Amino acid sequence: SELRTIGKFAFYSNPISSISIPKHVNIIEDKTFSYLNDLRIIEFLTDDLLIDDSFEYCNNIFIIYCPNANNVRIISSAFFHIRINKSPYLFVPAGSGCSID
């Protein structure tokens, strides 16, 4: 079986610094990564990605990498309470659709 969903609060307040999300994960529930103060790098291997209210108070996220993305959609509250001077960089392949709602 393949992991398809990461549930609410799955990594909440965990001391991880980087994570790679498998390509078959297509649902990441609310607050999955909230309060991960050490998290700096996230890699999403899926080709269609929706980033919702999952990264609240992750003040040290630096890079969000989506090497296989055809479509990336970010909900405006996805990175709620992240310091403005530390906004993360989003890397997607050239020609990918990317929107912020």
Secondary structure, DSSP 4 states (H G I P E B T S, - for coil): ----EE-TTTTTT---SEEEE-TT--EE-TTTTTT-TT--EEEE--SEEEE-S--TT-TT--EEE-TT-SEEEE-TTTTTT--GGGPPEEE--TT-EEEE-
